[in-house]
Amino acid sequence: MSNARNALIALVFAIGPVHGAASEDFTTLLDEAWEWQLSSFPLFSSQLGDRRYNDQWTDRSLDAIEARHEQTRDFLRRVYAIDRSSLSDADQLNYELFRRELQNNVDAIAFHGHLMPFSHRGGVQNLDSNTNYLNFSTVRDYEDWLSRLSKIGNVVEQVIELAERGRKSGYMPPKILMRRIPDQIAAQLVDDAEASPFYTIFENLPASITGSDRARLTATARSTIEKTILPAYQKLARYFSATYLPASRDSIGLSSLPNGSEWYEYLARRFTTTHMTPDAIHRLGLVEVRRIRDKMQEVIDGLDYEGSFQEFLVFLRSDPQFYFDNADALYESYLATSKRIDPELVRLFGKLPRIPYGVKPIPDTIAPDTTTAYYSRPAADGSRAGIYWVNLYRPEVRPKYEIEVLTVHEAMPGHHLQISLQQELGDMPEFRRYSGFTAFVEGWGLYSESLGYDLGLYKDPYSEFGQLTYEMWRAVRLVVDTGIHYKGWTRQQAIDFFKDNAAKTELDIINEIDRYIGWPGQALAYKIGQLKIQSIRENAERTLGDAFDIRAFHDELLGGGALPLDILEQRMDAWLLKQL
């Protein structure tokens, strides 16, 4: 490492004294911006366990959105007005991270993403699903939720207004995704209020809520569903099917929208925290696909399988030995794998999160249209554990050989370990504890999959192939995401490339490709982040030799929360210098 780089590392990561007025101004700004975020995005606040805004939704009117845009610009102006050099060394890092976050948000304004408010993976059509991420224990919690429900008519009106502005301005999502939404809206159009997805949480009120309170809450829920929620969703169904869906675009790539190529270039930079171009990312993806394909072939050869690579993939997708025939057995396997991993973590980590996690099925209302699994963070106040959500829809297409690697990624030592540790960090601004850079968060998740070998997993060759399949899946993402949004690939072209290189089942592949179509750029973060973390580790192992301590390395890597990849590298270089 050069002397100049060492000096930069020392400047960024040394802990120095607080510096007067500039520090006070910066602390005030951080506090003000955090409080503004909580009040502007009430669901986020509620998910953290802050109950102050439990009866509110985010205001999605055009005026409110423009006001938030202007407030974001104002925060950025105020950041630049602070003399960074006058801050303590620790606050100089906070300054840079806060500045980047604000600049990213300001840069996004120009692309008008808010004018496409519908997503097939969740949104206004299934607001009931938010109950999975909120705390319900007191009468007040249910009263606040009922107050929220009474305002759904306004939420729907605002979404329709945004959609109409987008339709008239040429900002329309792909029709292939929008075709999934009418059935999701239809799930809300029940004949009996007690059959509504919104009524579910009132069927199992806590035992502590009794008598008149119980009767009042359930009666109000039925009345709100009948008088407010059903009319709102009936209106949404009419608008969506008659006006919005027919006008949706036939193309799938972001490049077909106004300034779409520039938009995608911005998203590539934001999600990867690098300056890599989409073309460079596409080429990297092709290289990684070839490398992993060779490793997969080695596993196949070890099984003495006589068919071709493609025939082996068909075998994995179709042979009943690799699948459960019922959802309960699949769920039990996820639970058992989680319990088997947790006791082994002390081999690799000196510090583990205090808050636990649970394993839950993805709700039936969204399971057919979403991915294999995902994770939701615990509440900031510790009142709700982290949740590893698993998809039990059609268990006959959920391979057994993916269960170990999937659990490592979404639960431990993947997302739950990293995100929970970040929330438990001490002297750190709130925005760093509860936000993050996708390249780090998902890069860690993918890197953690390789740790399964150290945890006693992947002993079965098919599970080992499953681990490689998941790494291949993320390499494929680099190719198909850039292909779809920057190079004019068709949906079928992306599906075929995926099927040719990974043993994912066809249902998963189609849902994944549709996810990339609907969420441009996000899929790039995983492999880019993983490769950087692997590179940092390999450098530390080369430098320290036998003195390399994997537990100390992981604790340091996670000890600063989610960071942009360049700053992560600086942090770990500073740690490495101290080990010499």
C-alpha positions in Angstrom: 0.0 0.0 0.0 1.3 3.5 -0.9 2.2 6.1 1.7 -0.6 8.4 0.3 -3.2 5.7 0.7 -2.0 5.0 4.2 -2.4 8.6 5.0 -5.9 8.7 3.6 -6.8 5.6 5.7 -5.5 7.2 8.8 -7.4 10.4 8.1 -10.7 8.6 7.5 -10.6 6.1 10.4 -8.6 7.6 13.2 -10.9 8.8 16.1 -10.2 12.4 16.9 -11.7 15.1 19.1 -14.9 16.9 18.3 -14.4 20.3 16.6 -16.7 23.1 17.8 -19.4 24.7 15.8 -19.1 22.7 12.6 -19.6 19.5 14.6 -22.6 20.9 16.4 -24.1 22.0 13.1 -23.5 18.6 11.6 -25.0 16.8 14.5 -28.1 19.0 14.4 -28.5 18.4 10.7 -28.3 14.6 11.2 -30.9 14.7 13.9 -33.2 16.9 12.0 -32.9 14.8 8.8 -33.6 11.6 10.7 -36.7 13.0 12.4 -37.9 14.3 9.0 -37.4 10.8 7.5 -39.4 9.2 10.3 -42.3 11.6 10.0 -42.2 11.5 6.1 -42.3 7.7 5.9 -44.5 6.5 8.8 -44.4 2.8 7.8 -40.7 2.9 8.1 -41.0 4.5 11.5 -43.5 2.0 12.6 -41.4 -0.9 11.5 -38.5 0.4 13.6 -40.9 0.3 16.6 -41.5 4.1 16.7 -45.2 4.4 17.3 -45.6 8.2 16.9 -46.9 7.9 13.3 -48.7 4.6 13.6 -51.9 6.0 12.3 -50.5 7.6 9.1 -49.4 6.6 5.6 -46.8 8.5 3.5 -48.3 11.4 1.7 -48.0 10.4 -2.0 -49.6 13.5 -3.5 -47.7 15.2 -6.2 -47.3 18.3 -4.0 -46.0 16.3 -1.1 -43.5 14.4 -3.3 -42.2 17.7 -4.7 -41.9 19.1 -1.1 -39.8 16.1 -0.1 -37.6 16.5 -3.2 -37.0 20.1 -2.2 -36.3 19.2 1.4 -33.7 16.6 0.2 -32.0 19.3 -1.9 -32.0 21.6 1.1 -30.4 19.0 3.3 -27.7 18.5 0.7 -27.1 22.2 0.4 -26.7 22.4 4.2 -24.2 19.5 4.1 -22.0 21.3 1.6 -22.1 24.4 3.7 -20.4 22.6 6.5 -16.6 22.7 6.5 -15.8 19.0 6.5 -12.2 19.6 7.5 -13.4 21.2 10.8 -15.1 18.0 11.8 -13.7 15.2 13.9 -12.2 12.3 12.0 -15.2 10.1 12.9 -17.7 12.7 11.8 -15.8 13.2 8.5 -16.7 9.6 7.7 -20.3 10.2 8.8 -20.3 13.4 6.6 -19.2 11.5 3.5 -21.7 8.7 3.9 -24.5 11.2 4.6 -23.5 13.3 1.6 -23.4 10.3 -0.7 -26.9 9.2 0.5 -28.4 12.6 -0.1 -26.6 13.1 -3.5 -27.9 9.7 -4.6 -31.5 10.8 -3.7 -31.1 14.2 -5.4 -29.7 12.6 -8.5 -32.7 10.2 -8.6 -35.2 13.0 -8.8 -34.4 13.8 -12.4 -35.7 10.3 -13.6 -39.3 10.6 -12.2 -39.4 7.1 -10.9 -42.4 8.1 -8.6 -44.5 8.3 -11.7 -44.6 4.5 -12.0 -46.2 3.7 -8.6 -47.3 0.0 -9.3 -45.1 -3.1 -8.7 -46.2 -6.7 -9.1 -44.1 -7.5 -6.0 -46.2 -5.4 -3.6 -47.7 -2.0 -3.2 -51.1 -0.4 -2.8 -52.9 -3.5 -3.9 -51.8 -5.4 -0.8 -51.4 -2.9 2.0 -52.6 -5.5 4.4 -49.2 -7.3 4.1 -47.7 -4.5 6.2 -49.1 -6.2 9.3 -46.3 -8.7 8.9 -43.7 -6.0 9.8 -45.6 -4.1 12.6 -46.1 -4.7 16.3 -49.7 -5.5 17.5 -49.9 -6.0 21.2 -52.1 -3.2 22.7 -55.5 -1.7 22.1 -53.8 1.4 20.9 -51.8 -0.5 18.2 -55.1 -1.8 16.7 -56.7 1.5 17.0 -53.8 3.2 15.1 -54.0 0.5 12.4 -57.8 1.1 12.0 -57.1 4.8 11.7 -54.6 3.9 8.9 -57.2 1.7 7.2 -59.7 4.6 7.3 -57.4 6.5 5.1 -56.8 3.9 2.4 -59.3 5.6 0.1 -56.9 8.6 0.0 -53.9 6.4 -0.5 -55.6 4.8 -3.6 -56.6 8.2 -4.9 -53.0 9.5 -4.7 -51.6 6.4 -6.4 -54.1 6.7 -9.2 -53.1 10.4 -9.6 -49.4 9.5 -9.8 -50.1 6.7 -12.3 -52.2 9.0 -14.5 -49.4 11.6 -14.5 -47.0 8.9 -15.5 -49.3 7.6 -18.2 -49.6 11.0 -19.8 -45.9 11.7 -19.5 -44.6 8.4 -21.0 -43.5 6.8 -17.8 -45.2 3.4 -17.9 -44.0 0.0 -16.6 -43.9 -3.2 -18.7 -47.2 -4.8 -19.5 -45.8 -8.3 -18.8 -45.4 -7.3 -15.1 -48.7 -5.3 -14.8 -50.6 -8.4 -16.0 -49.9 -9.9 -12.6 -51.6 -7.2 -10.6 -55.4 -7.6 -11.4 -55.4 -10.9 -9.6 -53.7 -9.3 -6.6 -56.3 -6.5 -6.5 -59.1 -9.1 -6.9 -57.9 -10.8 -3.7 -59.2 -7.6 -1.9 -62.7 -7.7 -3.5 -64.4 -10.0 -1.0 -68.2 -10.4 -0.4 -67.8 -10.7 3.3 -65.7 -8.2 5.3 -64.4 -11.0 7.5 -62.9 -12.7 4.4 -60.8 -9.6 3.7 -57.0 -9.9 4.1 -57.3 -6.8 6.3 -59.5 -8.6 8.8 -57.0 -11.4 9.5 -55.2 -9.7 12.4 -58.5 -9.0 14.1 -59.3 -12.8 14.1 -56.5 -13.4 16.6 -56.5 -10.5 19.0 -54.2 -10.9 22.0 -55.9 -12.5 25.0 -55.2 -9.3 26.9 -57.8 -7.5 24.7 -61.2 -8.5 26.1 -64.8 -7.6 26.4 -65.9 -4.2 25.0 -62.5 -3.5 23.4 -62.5 -6.7 21.5 -66.1 -6.1 20.3 -65.4 -2.5 19.3 -62.2 -3.3 17.4 -63.7 -6.1 15.4 -66.9 -4.1 14.6 -64.9 -1.1 13.5 -62.7 -3.3 11.3 -65.7 -4.8 9.6 -67.3 -1.4 9.1 -64.0 0.1 7.7 -63.6 -2.7 5.3 -67.1 -2.4 4.0 -67.4 1.4 3.8 -63.8 2.4 3.0 -61.5 -0.4 1.9 -63.8 -2.3 -0.5 -64.9 0.9 -2.4 -61.3 2.0 -2.7 -60.2 -1.3 -4.2 -63.2 -1.5 -6.5 -62.2 1.9 -7.8 -58.6 0.8 -8.2 -59.6 -2.4 -10.0 -61.7 -0.4 -12.5 -58.9 2.1 -13.2 -56.2 -0.4 -13.4 -57.9 -2.8 -15.8 -59.7 -0.3 -18.0 -57.0 2.5 -18.2 -53.6 1.6 -16.8 -53.0 -1.9 -17.9 -53.9 -1.4 -21.6 -51.5 1.6 -21.7 -48.6 -0.3 -20.2 -45.6 -0.6 -22.5 -44.7 -3.7 -24.4 -41.0 -3.1 -23.9 -39.2 -4.3 -20.8 -35.9 -2.4 -20.6 -35.4 0.8 -18.8 -33.7 2.2 -21.8 -37.0 2.5 -23.6 -38.1 5.2 -21.1 -37.2 8.9 -21.3 -33.5 9.2 -20.4 -33.6 5.5 -19.7 -30.0 4.6 -20.5 -28.8 7.5 -18.3 -31.2 6.3 -15.6 -29.8 2.8 -15.7 -26.2 4.1 -15.6 -27.1 6.0 -12.5 -28.7 2.9 -10.9 -25.6 0.8 -11.7 -23.4 3.4 -9.9 -25.8 3.6 -7.0 -26.4 -0.1 -6.4 -22.8 -1.1 -6.8 -21.2 2.0 -5.2 -18.6 1.9 -8.0 -18.1 3.8 -11.3 -18.4 0.6 -13.4 -20.4 1.1 -16.6 -23.2 -1.3 -17.6 -21.0 -2.6 -20.4 -18.1 -3.4 -17.9 -20.6 -5.1 -15.6 -22.0 -7.2 -18.4 -18.5 -8.4 -19.4 -17.6 -9.2 -15.8 -20.8 -11.3 -15.5 -19.9 -13.3 -18.6 -16.4 -14.0 -17.1 -18.0 -15.1 -13.8 -20.5 -17.3 -15.5 -17.7 -19.2 -17.3 -15.6 -19.5 -14.1 -18.5 -20.9 -12.0 -19.7 -23.1 -14.9 -16.3 -24.9 -14.8 -16.7 -25.5 -11.0 -20.2 -26.9 -11.5 -18.8 -29.3 -14.1 -16.3 -30.5 -11.6 -19.1 -31.5 -9.2 -21.0 -33.2 -12.0 -17.9 -35.1 -13.0 -17.5 -36.3 -9.4 -21.0 -37.8 -9.5 -20.1 -39.8 -12.6 -23.1 -38.4 -14.4 -22.9 -39.4 -18.0 -25.2 -36.8 -19.6 -24.5 -33.2 -20.7 -24.5 -30.1 -18.5 -28.0 -29.2 -19.8 -29.3 -32.8 -19.2 -28.0 -32.6 -15.6 -29.9 -29.3 -15.0 -33.1 -31.0 -16.4 -32.4 -33.9 -14.0 -32.2 -31.6 -11.0 -35.3 -29.7 -12.0 -37.4 -32.8 -12.6 -36.4 -35.7 -10.4 -38.8 -36.1 -7.4 -36.0 -37.0 -5.1 -35.0 -33.3 -4.9 -38.4 -32.0 -3.9 -40.9 -32.2 -1.1 -44.5 -33.0 -2.0 -46.0 -30.8 0.7 -45.5 -27.4 2.2 -45.2 -28.6 5.8 -42.2 -30.8 5.1 -40.5 -28.0 3.2 -41.1 -25.6 6.1 -39.7 -28.1 8.6 -36.6 -28.5 6.5 -36.0 -24.7 6.6 -36.4 -24.7 10.4 -34.1 -27.6 10.9 -31.4 -26.1 8.7 -31.6 -22.8 10.7 -31.2 -24.6 14.0 -28.3 -26.6 12.7 -26.3 -23.5 11.5 -26.7 -21.3 14.6 -24.5 -23.2 17.0 -21.6 -23.3 14.5 -21.3 -19.5 14.1 -18.8 -19.1 16.9 -16.2 -20.6 14.6 -16.3 -17.6 12.4 -17.5 -14.7 14.5 -16.4 -13.2 17.8 -19.5 -11.0 18.0 -23.1 -12.2 17.3 -26.3 -10.2 17.4 -28.4 -10.3 20.6 -31.8 -10.2 18.9 -33.1 -13.5 17.5 -34.8 -14.3 14.2 -37.7 -16.5 13.2 -38.7 -18.4 10.1 -42.1 -17.7 8.6 -44.0 -18.6 5.4 -44.4 -15.8 2.9 -48.1 -14.8 2.9 -50.2 -16.7 0.4 -51.5 -13.5 -1.1 -48.0 -12.6 -2.5 -46.2 -16.0 -2.6 -47.0 -16.9 -6.3 -45.5 -13.6 -7.6 -42.4 -13.3 -5.4 -39.0 -14.9 -5.0 -37.9 -18.0 -3.0 -37.2 -16.2 0.3 -36.4 -12.8 1.8 -35.5 -11.2 5.1 -37.1 -8.4 7.2 -35.1 -6.6 9.8 -36.0 -6.6 13.6 -37.6 -3.6 15.2 -35.2 -1.1 16.5 -36.6 -1.4 20.0 -36.2 -5.2 20.1 -40.0 -5.7 20.2 -40.0 -7.8 17.0 -37.4 -10.3 15.9 -35.9 -10.5 12.4 -37.8 -12.8 10.1 -36.5 -15.2 7.4 -39.5 -15.5 5.1 -39.7 -18.7 3.0 -41.8 -19.4 0.0 -43.9 -22.5 0.4 -46.0 -22.0 -2.7 -45.7 -25.0 -4.9 -43.2 -27.0 -2.8 -42.7 -29.4 -5.8 -40.6 -26.7 -7.5 -38.5 -25.7 -4.4 -35.3 -27.8 -4.5 -34.0 -29.4 -1.3 -30.4 -28.7 -2.5 -31.0 -25.0 -2.2 -32.2 -25.0 1.4 -28.8 -24.8 3.0 -27.4 -22.0 0.9 -30.6 -20.0 0.9 -30.8 -20.1 4.7 -27.1 -19.0 5.0 -27.9 -16.0 2.8 -31.1 -14.8 4.3 -30.7 -15.7 8.0 -27.3 -16.6 9.5 -24.6 -15.7 8.9 -26.1 -13.6 6.1 -28.7 -10.9 6.4 -29.8 -11.4 10.0 -26.3 -11.4 11.4 -25.2 -8.3 9.4 -28.3 -6.2 9.7 -28.9 -7.0 13.4 -25.3 -6.3 14.3 -25.5 -3.0 12.5 -28.6 -2.0 14.4 -26.8 -2.8 17.7 -23.8 -0.6 16.9 -23.2 2.0 19.6 -21.8 5.4 18.8 -23.2 5.8 15.3 -25.8 8.2 13.8 -29.2 6.7 13.3 -29.1 6.9 9.5 -26.1 4.5 9.5 -27.7 2.0 11.9 -30.9 1.7 9.9 -29.9 2.2 6.3 -27.2 0.8 4.1 -25.5 0.4 0.8 -26.9 -2.5 -1.2 -23.5 -3.6 -2.5 -22.4 -4.2 1.0 -25.6 -5.7 2.4 -26.2 -8.1 -0.5 -22.5 -8.6 -1.2 -22.2 -9.8 2.4 -25.2 -12.1 1.9 -23.6 -13.7 -1.1 -20.1 -13.9 0.5 -21.6 -15.5 3.5 -22.9 -18.4 1.3 -19.3 -19.5 0.9 -19.0 -19.7 4.7 -21.3 -22.6 4.7 -18.4 -25.0 4.1 -16.9 -23.8 7.4 -20.2 -24.4 9.1 -20.4 -28.0 8.1 -22.8 -27.5 5.2 -22.7 -28.6 1.5 -21.4 -32.1 2.4 -23.8 -33.6 -0.1 -22.6 -33.0 -3.7 -26.1 -31.8 -4.7 -26.0 -29.2 -1.9 -22.6 -28.2 -3.1 -24.0 -27.8 -6.5 -26.8 -25.8 -4.9 -24.3 -23.4 -3.5 -22.6 -23.0 -6.9 -26.1 -22.6 -8.4 -26.7 -19.7 -6.1 -23.4 -18.1 -7.0 -24.1 -18.7 -10.7 -27.5 -17.1 -10.2 -25.9 -13.8 -9.0 -23.3 -14.0 -11.9 -26.2 -14.5 -14.3 -27.8 -11.4 -12.9 -25.0 -9.2 -14.0 -25.5 -10.4 -17.6 -29.3 -10.4 -17.8 -29.9 -7.2 -15.8 -27.6 -5.2 -18.1 -28.8 -7.1 -21.1 -32.5 -6.2 -20.4 -32.0 -2.6 -19.4 -29.0 -1.5 -21.5 -28.5 -3.9 -24.4 -32.0 -4.5 -25.6 -32.4 -8.1 -24.6 -35.9 -9.7 -24.7 -37.5 -11.3 -21.7 -37.2 -14.7 -23.3 -33.6 -14.1 -24.1 -32.9 -13.4 -20.4 -34.9 -16.5 -19.3 -33.1 -18.7 -21.7 -29.6 -17.5 -20.6 -30.6 -18.1 -17.0 -31.9 -21.6 -17.7 -28.8 -22.5 -19.7 -26.5 -21.8 -16.8 -28.3 -22.5 -13.5 -30.3 -25.3 -11.9 -33.0 -23.0 -10.7 -36.5 -24.2 -11.5 -38.4 -22.5 -14.3 -40.9 -20.8 -11.9 -38.1 -19.3 -9.9 -36.3 -18.2 -13.1 -39.4 -16.5 -14.5 -40.1 -14.7 -11.2 -36.4 -13.7 -10.9 -36.3 -12.3 -14.4 -39.5 -10.4 -13.8 -38.0 -9.1 -10.6 -35.0 -7.7 -12.5 -37.4 -6.1 -15.1 -39.3 -4.4 -12.3 -36.3 -3.4 -10.2 -33.5 -2.3 -12.5 -29.9 -2.3 -11.2 -30.5 -3.8 -7.8 -29.5 -7.2 -9.0 -26.0 -5.9 -9.8 -25.1 -5.3 -6.2 -24.7 -8.9 -5.1 -21.8 -10.1 -7.2 -20.0 -6.8 -7.2 -20.1 -6.6 -3.4 -19.1 -10.3 -3.0 -16.1 -10.0 -5.2 -14.9 -7.0 -3.3 -15.3 -8.7 0.1 -13.5 -11.8 -1.2 -10.7 -9.6 -2.6 -10.3 -7.8 0.8 -10.1 -11.2 2.6 -7.6 -12.7 0.2 -5.4 -9.6 0.6 -5.6 -10.0 4.4 -4.8 -13.7 4.2 -1.8 -13.1 2.0 -0.5 -10.3 4.2 -1.0 -11.9 7.6 -0.4 -15.6 6.7 -0.7 -17.8 9.8 -1.6 -14.7 11.9 -4.8 -14.2 10.0 -7.8 -14.6 12.4 -11.1 -15.1 10.5 -13.2 -14.1 13.6 -11.3 -10.8 14.0 -11.6 -10.2 10.2 -15.3 -10.7 10.1 -15.9 -8.6 13.3 -14.0 -5.7 11.8 -15.7 -6.1 8.4 -19.1 -5.8 10.0 -18.1 -3.4 12.7 -18.7 -0.2 10.7 -22.1 -1.2 9.3 -22.9 -1.2 5.6 -20.4 1.0 3.7 -19.7 1.8 0.1 -17.1 -0.6 -1.3 -14.3 2.0 -1.6 -14.7 3.1 2.0 -15.0 -0.5 3.2 -11.7 -1.3 1.5 -10.1 1.7 3.3 -11.5 0.6 6.6 -10.1 -2.9 6.2 -6.7 -1.7 5.0 -6.5 0.4 8.2 -7.3 -2.7 10.2 -4.7 -4.7 8.3 -2.0 -2.1 9.0 -2.7 -2.4 12.8 -2.2 -6.2 12.6 1.3 -5.9 11.2 
